[in-house]
Amino acid sequence: MSTNNSATSANNVVELQGKDLPAHCPNPAMPLWSSHPRVFLDLSHGGSATCSYCGTQYKLAPGTVIKGH
């Protein structure tokens, strides 16, 4: 999982690779003080999602393929 600067701001975009799926927030790079209940994110429609708690945006890295269950 790669992040731009700190993953604690709503303006940040967390870029995910296939190995980072299933995606969830908060992510491991977030400090403990900014925790909220874990939310799994659906990236299958357009390759991006926004956390409803903190506003962090997640997107699939270019070329990343979501494999079926």
N, C-alpha and C positions, 0 to 999 in steps of 0.2 A: 504494500500500500504506500503510495507516495503522496505527500501533502505539499501544498504551497505554504511556506512559513508555518504558522501555528494552525492547527485544525480546530481551534476554539472559537473562531469568529464566523459569523453568519456569511461573511463575504468570501470565505475560503471555499475552494473546490477541492475535494479529495478525489484523486484519480485512482481507479481500481483496476487491477489486473485479474485475470481469470482465477488465480490462486487465492484472491481475496474474497471470493464469493462463497457462500451467500453473504451479502453486504449487510452490515448492521451499524447502528449508531447508538451510543458513543463508540468511537473507534479506539484502538489501543494507544494511539498517539495523543489522545485527549487527557488533560490532567484530571486527577480525581475530583477536584473541587467543581469541575464543570459537568459532572456526571448527571445522567437522567436515566429513566428506565430504558432498557435495551429495546430498540425498534429495528425490525428487519425491513430492508428497503427493496422494493421491486424495481429493478433496472431493465426489465424485459420490454418496456414500452418506451422506446426512444433512447435508451442507454443512460438515463440520468434520473436522479431522485433527490428530494430535499427532505431532511429530517423535520418532522412536525414539531419536535420539542425545541431544538436549538437553531434550526435554519441552515445547518451545514449542508452544502450541496455535494453530491456524489455523482461521479460520471465514470463510464467505462473508458479505459485508455483506447486510443485508436487501434483498430484491428482485433480487439478483444471479442471473443465469441462466447455467448452464454450457452452452455450445454444443457440439454433436457434432463429431466429427472430420471 
